[in-house]
């Protein structure tokens, strides 16, 4: 959990004082997201060639980078 999920889990743990239960819930949630992503990727590979998926991923990352830069530079 190296993203915002870690901060959310820490906040929930501090709020309710149940660090083991919060950790277990956060871990199960992260694993569920990973499984869904892996299954979706496998399903997409059955209908699209890998080079198209790689191009789509590159385009999405570029779009997100541009949006982040616009947000950073917005007054």
ZICOR-V599101 format. One record per residue. N is the residue number from 1. RES is the residue in one small letter. SS is DSSP state (helix for helix, strand for strand, loop for the rest). Layout:
N&RES&SS ; N&RES&SS
//
This chain:
1&x&loop ; 2&x&loop ; 3&x&loop ; 4&x&helix ; 5&x&helix ; 6&x&helix ; 7&x&helix ; 8&x&helix ; 9&x&helix ; 10&x&helix ; 11&x&helix ; 12&x&helix ; 13&x&helix ; 14&x&helix ; 15&x&helix ; 16&x&helix ; 17&x&loop ; 18&x&loop ; 19&x&helix ; 20&x&helix ; 21&x&helix ; 22&x&helix ; 23&x&helix ; 24&x&helix ; 25&x&helix ; 26&x&helix ; 27&x&helix ; 28&x&helix ; 29&x&helix ; 30&x&helix ; 31&x&helix ; 32&x&helix ; 33&x&helix ; 34&x&helix ; 35&x&helix ; 36&x&helix ; 37&x&helix ; 38&x&helix ; 39&x&helix ; 40&x&helix ; 41&x&helix ; 42&x&helix ; 43&x&helix ; 44&x&helix ; 45&x&helix ; 46&x&helix ; 47&x&helix ; 48&x&loop ; 49&x&loop ; 50&x&helix ; 51&x&helix ; 52&x&helix ; 53&x&helix ; 54&x&helix ; 55&x&helix ; 56&x&helix ; 57&x&helix ; 58&x&helix ; 59&x&helix ; 60&x&helix ; 61&x&helix ; 62&x&helix ; 63&x&helix ; 64&x&helix ; 65&x&helix ; 66&x&helix ; 67&x&helix ; 68&x&helix ; 69&x&helix ; 70&x&helix ; 71&x&helix ; 72&x&helix ; 73&x&helix ; 74&x&loop ; 75&x&loop
//
